[in-house]
Amino acid sequence: MSADKTEKLGRRDFLRNAGLGAAAAVAATAAVPGKAEAAPENAETRKKQRYKETDHVKRYYESNRL
């Protein structure tokens, strides 16, 4: 065998390495310290109206009526 021959990465090896890389990326983002979690919802925030039917929304509804 020649010394300058490079080893080709097989399809299965590529898929295995891609899967390991994705798992490592997920583990790295999950382990980030100092990331604030969402505040728990209390009674006041549950009552708060989140959806507002603005002029923009009304125009969208009118343009998409059948």
QUINORMO-V502373 format. One record per residue. N is the residue number from 1. PHI is phi in whole degrees, -180 to 180 (NA if undefined). Layout:
n = <N:N>
phi = <PHI:PHI>
//
This chain:
n = <1:2:3:4:5:6:7:8:9:10:11:12:13:14:15:16:17:18:19:20:21:22:23:24:25:26:27:28:29:30:31:32:33:34:35:36:37:38:39:40:41:42:43:44:45:46:47:48:49:50:51:52:53:54:55:56:57:58:59:60:61:62:63:64:65:66>
phi = <NA:-83:-75:-90:-73:-92:-84:-82:-85:-74:-61:-67:-64:-62:-65:-64:-67:-65:-65:-66:-65:-66:-65:-67:-66:-65:-65:-69:-76:-75:-96:-74:-78:84:-81:-75:-89:-66:-68:-65:-81:-109:-63:-67:-73:-71:-78:-63:-77:-100:-95:-126:-89:-86:-59:-61:-68:-62:-64:-63:-61:-66:-74:-109:-74:-95>
//
